[in-house]
Structures are given as C-alpha cells and as structure tokens.
Amino acid sequence: MVDDWHPGLIEEENYFLNYGEIILFPILAESLGTGSLGEIGFSIQNVLRNIQNGRSQILIALIDDDCTDERKTQEERDRSIKDRELVKTKFKKNVSCPVITLCNTLDEMLVLSLEMYEFFAQGCPLEETGTSPKSA
C-alpha cells in the first residue's frame, strides 16, 4: 500500500503479481479501495493461471469491513463499505482454492504469510492441485 499511487507503479505491481510466491492483498479501512476491490478477481484468476502453468503462488487477501478514508466524502465511504461486503461475499462463495485465502485481520495475514514463507523456504513446491500440506 502506498500513499501516493501513480501509474508509474503499474509495472512493479504486475511483476510481483506474476512472479511473487506469496501475494498479500490488503484492502484496509484507511483507503477507499475502489481500484483494489476491482483487482481482486483479476488477481485470483492470475494466481490460478500461474499455478496451472507450474508456478507456486499463494494469494492472501484482507478486506476490512469499514472505510475510514478521511479524504473521501461520507457517500463515497458508504459506497465502499457496500462494495467491500459484495466482494467479500463473492470471494467466500466462489473461491474454493486452498492457496487463495481471505483473512479477517492483519495479524491473521501475518501469521499465514510467515507460515507460507517457511513452507517455500523449505523448498516445498505446491502440488498440482494447488494445495500445501498445511492447507490440505
């Protein structure tokens, strides 16, 4: 998350989306999250494609329920809250791949990311099903 996102960051974002083993995707209350909410589906699709192509990759997402972005109007914040709930509902109902996880807190995201880092550090590849021993 950056304070002043600009189009010059797209190349770096795309690189890590394609080649990072562990992708952390937090949408925090402090931001409106409009662009990020729209990118979640694409990110899930990209991870699944990378796994099918033999690349070990894990996506850990977090979508805070609230929006407290003080730079935005109350109407924009209310819309963001509704959009967050919609995306979370679709995520929970339609994503059933163990290497794609929706967390509830940053602490949970940290624990999962450290577990997966240790898993990859031990040289354990994901199986063809996209599962790891901890998530199977």
N, C-alpha and C positions, 0 to 999 in steps of 0.2 A: 504494500500500500504506500503510495506516495502522496504528498500534499499537493503538488502541482503537476498532475499528469499532463503530458503533451504527446502529440503524435510521434515525436522522436523516440518514444519508448516502445513503440509497437514492435520493432524488430527484436528487441531484447525479450519482450513478453512472449513473442512467438517462438523464439529459440528455446526458452525454458519450458513452454507448453509442450513442445515437441521432444525435447531431449532430457528434461529433468526426470529423475526416477521418482521423486516424491513432490507432488504439486500441492501446495497449500493455497486454498482459495477462500480467504475470509471476506465476508461482507459484514462490516461492523456497523453498529448503530451510529457511529460518528460520521458516516458518509451516506449520501442519498442512495448510492449503489445501483443506479439505473443501468448503466453500461455493464456492470458486473453481473447483475441479475440476468441480463440478456446473454451474457457469455457463458453462463453455467452449462447450458445444454450443449453448446459447441465444445466446451472443454471435456464434458463427459464423452461425447462422440469421438473426440480426438484421442482420448486415453484408450477407449475400446479399440479403435483402429490401430493404435500403436501396439497394443497387446497382441492383436491378431497378426501383426507384422513381426512379432517376436521380440518386441522391446518391453522390458519390465518397467511398469509405470503404475503409480498409485496416485489417486486424487482424494484429498481430504478437504472437504468444504465446511464452511460455517456460515450460516445466515442468521444474524441477530434478528429477533422479532421486532425490535423498536428501531426508529430512526430519530436521531437527535441532532442531525446536521443543522447547526445554527445559521449556516449560510443560506439556507433554503426557507421558503415560506411554509406555514403550517399545512397548507393544502398539498404542497409537494411532499412534505414528510408523511402526511396521512396516506397519500398515494403510494409512497414507497413501502409503508407498512403493509398495505393490501397486496402489493406486488410480491413482497417477501413471503407472505403467507401462501400465495398462489404457487410460487416457485417451490417452496418447501413441500407443499402438498404433492405436487407433481413429482418431485425428487423422491419422496418417501414411497409413493405408489408405483412409480415406473422404473426405478433404478434398483436392480437386484444383482449387481455385480459386487463381490466382496472387496474388490480393490478400489471401489468408489464409495466413500463414506461421508455421511452428513453428521457433523458433530453439533453438540449443543453449546459448548463453551470453548474459549481459547485454551483453558487448561486441558480439556479433553483432546483438543487438536495437538497440543504439545506432546502429550503422552503417546498418542498414536503415531505422530511423526517420528518420535525418538525410537519407538518400537520398530517401525519400518526401516529407519536408518540402520539400526542394529542388524536387522534381518538382511538388508542389502550388503552391509559391511562384512557379514559372514560369508558373502558370496552365494547366497541362496537365490536362485532365479525363481520367478513366478512360474507356476505350472501353466500348461496350455489353457486351462480353464480360467486363468486369471486369479487363482487362489494362492494363498500362502498358508503354511502350517498354522499360523496364529489365527487366520481368518476362516479357515476351513472348518 
